[in-house]
Amino acid sequence: MIQIVGLGALVALIAFVMMMVGIYNRLVRLRERYKNAFAQIEVQLKRRYDLIPNLVETAKAYLSHERETLEAVIQARNQAMAGLQAAASNPGDAGALQNLQGAESALAGALGKLNVVMEAYPELTGNENMMQVSEELTSTENKVAFARQAYNDAVSTYNTARLSFPAVLIAGAIGHASDAALLEFADSAAIQEAPKVSFS
């Protein structure tokens, strides 16, 4: 009888340990999934940041008297790059993502002002280089939007798993104490329509 009770306790302990290992592995797998999803956002944003100097260089020839506007775009781009670098080192961190969101909003504003200025120059908007850069930026913005959606989906899945029973009982003890943050913008239109840089 004692052997049966001891065997039953051993089986229960093994089942408990296996359940804990399963919960831990699932949370790790889901955390890695949202980190990978953020890496896809990073790739697309870096591409976008690399295209912006081309845009500014093309516009310089036509907008030499709009130096302040062009410099504002480059400064906003540099701040966004710094925000991305900080967020990439810790995807899911609410503070880092909030800084990135602010920098991206500032960049969108600077690009919007540049777009307004450039609309007054039909020869600039008809420039072949400008049209190519515009097309590449639009394509990249679409990719950023898709990557952001994939990231937010992965974060939601992770947060749901972390807060579900029985994971919620042990998540903090195994290194999953807090939710990962979504990548959102204060202006919901910014999610639907990334910064407009249309030159036609």
URBELFEN-V937436 format. One record per pair of residues at least 4 apart in sequence whose C-alpha atoms are under 6 Angstrom apart, sorted by the first residue. I is the first residue (numbers start at 1). J is the second residue. D is the distance in whole Angstrom. If there is no record, write none. Layout:
BEGIN
i=(I & I)
j=(J & J)
d=(D & D)
END
This chain:
BEGIN
i=(3 & 4 & 30 & 34 & 34 & 34 & 35 & 37 & 38 & 40 & 41 & 41 & 44 & 53 & 56 & 59 & 60 & 73 & 76 & 77 & 79 & 80 & 80 & 83 & 83 & 84 & 84 & 87 & 87 & 87 & 92 & 92 & 93 & 94 & 94 & 101 & 108 & 125 & 125 & 130 & 134 & 141 & 144 & 152 & 159 & 162 & 162 & 163 & 164 & 167 & 171 & 171 & 172 & 172 & 189 & 190)
j=(7 & 8 & 158 & 151 & 154 & 155 & 91 & 151 & 151 & 147 & 144 & 147 & 144 & 57 & 60 & 63 & 64 & 110 & 107 & 107 & 103 & 103 & 104 & 99 & 100 & 88 & 100 & 91 & 96 & 97 & 180 & 181 & 181 & 98 & 181 & 185 & 195 & 199 & 200 & 134 & 198 & 194 & 148 & 182 & 179 & 167 & 168 & 168 & 168 & 171 & 176 & 177 & 176 & 177 & 193 & 194)
d=(6 & 6 & 5 & 6 & 5 & 6 & 6 & 5 & 6 & 6 & 6 & 5 & 6 & 6 & 6 & 6 & 5 & 5 & 5 & 6 & 6 & 5 & 6 & 6 & 4 & 6 & 6 & 5 & 5 & 6 & 4 & 5 & 6 & 6 & 5 & 6 & 5 & 5 & 6 & 6 & 6 & 6 & 6 & 5 & 5 & 6 & 6 & 5 & 6 & 6 & 5 & 6 & 5 & 4 & 6 & 5)
END
